[in-house]
């Protein structure tokens, strides 16, 4: 078997294995997410779980021991992110700027799934006493993301992380292998077998030239003899009688 064919078959086998594994892992992630979805919505609903809630123009002091991340949220239409319009200062009056929400700072929804809360500012690794001032025209919520995450940790969340973190990259590998197999298949020349002058010839439609040939088995010289043995016909003995005639 040609080496290129062996490589293509190996890639095809691994493409099937990785694709099937990715599908199973992602299915596990989906099932796990369904199991924790209700708890997730309840825990991450700012109306039910928040540090501070401020109406427009209100200011309030609060204390937090330690948190990896705290998010400020406002009600939105699910499209553009509302303006932050807030100030957070520490006990000495220094303003904490925080950062803009990133890709992982997703929207939250209410328990009735009608209200959407969008992060407008994220404050990381803070502790101590702070004062939050709402300078906008809508209500403002401040939630502790670390505490919310700790409340939903469990077997199903670990399975969700496991399925997502492994299933996605394995699926990408399977897709790349499938593309490589498809490319190799297009590169392989079409071959055909013909018999020419008693030889078996493997030809290629790519350039019309024979790429391999094997001599055909010569017919048995003993065909037609039921015993399987046939004498090779001997040449007739030369007749020398004319020599005597010529000598008289």
C-alpha positions as CSV (number, residue, x, y, z in Angstrom):
1,X,0.0,0.0,0.0
2,X,1.4,3.5,-0.9
3,X,2.7,5.5,2.1
4,X,0.4,8.4,1.2
5,X,-2.6,6.1,1.5
6,X,-1.5,4.8,4.9
7,X,-1.1,8.4,6.2
8,X,-4.5,9.4,4.9
9,X,-6.2,6.4,6.5
10,X,-4.5,7.2,9.8
11,X,-5.7,10.8,9.7
12,X,-9.2,9.6,8.8
13,X,-9.3,7.3,11.8
14,X,-8.1,10.0,14.2
15,X,-10.5,12.5,12.7
16,X,-13.4,10.2,13.5
17,X,-12.1,9.5,17.0
18,X,-11.6,13.2,17.9
19,X,-14.9,14.3,16.4
20,X,-16.8,11.6,18.3
21,X,-15.0,12.4,21.6
22,X,-15.7,16.1,21.1
23,X,-19.4,15.5,20.5
24,X,-19.6,13.4,23.7
25,X,-17.8,15.9,25.8
26,X,-19.9,18.8,24.6
27,X,-23.1,16.8,25.2
28,X,-21.9,16.3,28.8
29,X,-21.4,20.0,29.1
30,X,-24.9,20.8,27.8
31,X,-26.5,18.3,30.1
32,X,-24.6,19.7,33.0
33,X,-25.6,23.3,32.2
34,X,-29.2,22.2,32.1
35,X,-28.9,20.7,35.5
36,X,-27.5,24.0,37.0
37,X,-29.3,26.5,34.9
38,X,-32.0,27.3,37.5
39,X,-29.5,27.6,40.3
40,X,-27.2,29.7,38.1
41,X,-30.0,32.2,37.2
42,X,-31.1,32.5,40.8
43,X,-27.5,33.1,42.1
44,X,-26.5,35.5,39.4
45,X,-29.8,37.5,39.5
46,X,-28.7,40.9,40.9
47,X,-32.2,41.6,42.3
48,X,-31.9,38.6,44.6
49,X,-28.1,38.5,45.3
50,X,-26.3,41.8,45.5
51,X,-24.0,43.8,47.8
52,X,-25.5,47.2,47.1
53,X,-28.5,48.5,45.2
54,X,-28.7,52.2,44.5
55,X,-31.5,54.3,42.9
56,X,-30.4,57.3,40.7
57,X,-28.4,59.8,42.6
58,X,-28.0,57.6,45.7
59,X,-24.7,56.9,47.5
60,X,-24.0,54.2,50.0
61,X,-21.0,52.9,52.0
62,X,-20.3,49.2,52.3
63,X,-17.5,46.9,53.4
64,X,-16.1,43.8,51.8
65,X,-13.4,41.5,53.2
66,X,-11.9,40.1,50.0
67,X,-13.2,39.4,46.5
68,X,-11.5,38.4,43.2
69,X,-14.1,40.4,41.2
70,X,-17.1,42.7,41.9
71,X,-19.4,43.8,39.0
72,X,-21.6,46.8,38.7
73,X,-24.7,46.2,36.6
74,X,-27.6,48.1,35.1
75,X,-30.8,47.1,33.3
76,X,-30.3,47.0,29.5
77,X,-32.1,45.9,26.4
78,X,-29.6,43.2,25.7
79,X,-28.0,45.3,22.9
80,X,-25.6,48.1,23.6
81,X,-24.0,48.3,27.1
82,X,-25.3,51.2,29.3
83,X,-22.9,53.8,30.5
84,X,-21.2,53.2,33.9
85,X,-22.0,56.6,35.4
86,X,-20.7,55.7,38.8
87,X,-17.8,56.4,41.2
88,X,-16.3,54.0,43.7
89,X,-14.0,55.4,46.4
90,X,-12.1,53.8,49.2
91,X,-12.0,54.8,52.8
92,X,-9.4,57.5,52.1
93,X,-11.4,59.0,49.2
94,X,-9.3,57.6,46.4
95,X,-11.4,56.6,43.3
96,X,-11.2,53.0,42.2
97,X,-11.5,53.1,38.4
98,X,-11.9,49.4,37.7
99,X,-12.1,48.1,34.1
100,X,-14.5,47.8,31.3
101,X,-16.4,44.5,31.0
102,X,-14.7,41.9,28.9
103,X,-15.8,38.9,26.8
104,X,-16.3,36.7,29.9
105,X,-18.4,39.3,31.7
106,X,-21.7,38.2,30.4
107,X,-25.2,39.6,30.9
108,X,-27.4,38.3,33.8
109,X,-31.2,37.7,33.6
110,X,-33.9,37.8,36.1
111,X,-35.7,34.7,37.4
112,X,-38.7,35.4,35.1
113,X,-36.3,35.8,32.2
114,X,-37.7,39.2,31.3
115,X,-35.1,41.6,32.6
116,X,-31.5,41.7,31.4
117,X,-28.7,43.1,33.6
118,X,-25.5,44.1,31.8
119,X,-22.1,44.7,33.5
120,X,-20.9,48.3,33.2
121,X,-17.8,48.2,35.4
122,X,-15.7,45.4,37.0
123,X,-13.5,45.9,40.1
124,X,-10.9,43.2,40.8
125,X,-9.1,42.2,43.9
126,X,-10.5,44.7,46.3
127,X,-11.1,44.6,50.1
128,X,-11.9,47.1,52.8
129,X,-14.5,49.9,53.1
130,X,-15.8,51.7,50.0
131,X,-18.5,54.2,49.0
132,X,-20.5,53.7,45.8
133,X,-22.2,56.6,44.1
134,X,-24.8,56.2,41.4
135,X,-24.6,59.1,39.0
136,X,-26.8,57.6,36.3
137,X,-30.5,57.8,35.6
138,X,-31.3,54.1,36.3
139,X,-30.8,51.7,39.2
140,X,-27.4,50.3,39.9
141,X,-26.5,46.9,41.4
142,X,-23.1,45.8,42.8
143,X,-22.6,42.1,43.0
144,X,-19.8,39.8,44.3
145,X,-19.0,37.5,41.4
146,X,-16.7,35.3,43.5
147,X,-19.4,34.6,46.1
148,X,-22.0,33.8,43.4
149,X,-19.6,31.4,41.7
150,X,-18.9,29.6,45.0
151,X,-22.6,29.1,45.6
152,X,-23.1,27.1,42.4
153,X,-19.9,25.0,42.5
154,X,-20.6,21.2,42.5
155,X,-20.4,18.1,40.4
156,X,-22.5,19.4,37.6
157,X,-20.4,22.6,37.3
158,X,-17.2,20.6,37.2
159,X,-18.6,18.4,34.5
160,X,-19.6,21.5,32.6
161,X,-16.1,22.9,32.8
162,X,-14.6,19.5,31.9
163,X,-16.8,19.1,28.8
164,X,-16.3,22.7,27.5
165,X,-12.5,22.9,28.2
166,X,-11.8,19.6,26.5
167,X,-14.6,19.2,24.0
168,X,-14.0,22.4,22.1
169,X,-10.2,22.0,21.4
170,X,-10.7,18.3,20.6
171,X,-13.4,19.3,18.1
172,X,-11.1,21.8,16.5
173,X,-8.4,19.1,16.1
174,X,-11.0,16.7,14.5
175,X,-12.0,19.5,12.1
176,X,-8.4,20.1,11.1
177,X,-7.8,16.4,10.5
178,X,-11.0,16.1,8.4
179,X,-9.9,19.0,6.2
180,X,-6.4,17.3,5.8
181,X,-8.1,14.0,4.8
182,X,-10.3,15.8,2.3
183,X,-7.2,17.6,0.8
184,X,-5.2,14.3,0.6
185,X,-8.1,12.6,-1.1
186,X,-8.2,15.3,-3.8
187,X,-4.5,14.9,-4.4
188,X,-4.5,11.1,-4.8
189,X,-4.5,10.2,-8.6
190,X,-7.2,8.0,-9.9
191,X,-5.7,4.6,-10.8
192,X,-6.7,1.8,-13.2
193,X,-5.5,-1.7,-14.1
194,X,-5.0,-2.9,-17.7
195,X,-3.3,-5.9,-19.3
196,X,-0.8,-5.0,-22.0
197,X,1.5,-7.5,-23.7
198,X,1.0,-10.1,-21.1
199,X,1.8,-7.7,-18.2
200,X,-0.5,-6.2,-15.5
201,X,-0.1,-2.4,-15.7
202,X,-1.4,0.0,-13.0
203,X,-1.9,3.3,-14.7
204,X,-2.7,6.8,-13.5
205,X,-5.2,9.2,-15.1
206,X,-3.1,12.1,-13.8
207,X,-0.5,12.0,-16.6
208,X,-1.5,8.9,-18.6
209,X,1.8,7.1,-17.7
210,X,2.0,3.7,-16.1
211,X,3.2,3.9,-12.5
212,X,3.8,0.3,-11.8
213,X,3.7,-3.0,-13.7
214,X,4.1,-6.7,-13.0
215,X,4.8,-9.3,-15.6
216,X,2.0,-11.7,-16.2
217,X,2.6,-15.4,-15.4
218,X,3.8,-17.2,-18.6
219,X,1.5,-19.9,-19.8
220,X,2.6,-23.4,-18.8
221,X,4.6,-25.3,-21.5
222,X,2.8,-28.4,-20.5
223,X,-0.7,-27.3,-21.4
224,X,-2.7,-30.0,-23.1
225,X,-0.9,-33.0,-21.5
226,X,-3.1,-34.7,-19.0
227,X,-0.1,-36.2,-17.2
228,X,1.3,-32.8,-16.6
229,X,4.5,-33.8,-18.4
230,X,5.2,-33.0,-22.0
231,X,8.2,-33.7,-24.0
232,X,10.0,-30.9,-25.7
233,X,9.9,-31.7,-29.4
234,X,13.3,-32.6,-30.8
235,X,14.7,-31.2,-34.0
236,X,14.5,-33.7,-36.9
237,X,17.8,-35.5,-37.6
238,X,19.6,-34.2,-40.6
239,X,19.3,-36.5,-43.6
240,X,22.8,-37.2,-44.9
241,X,21.8,-39.6,-47.7
242,X,22.3,-36.9,-50.3
243,X,26.0,-36.9,-49.5
244,X,26.3,-40.6,-50.7
245,X,24.4,-39.8,-53.9
246,X,26.6,-36.9,-54.7
247,X,29.7,-39.0,-54.4
248,X,28.4,-41.5,-56.9
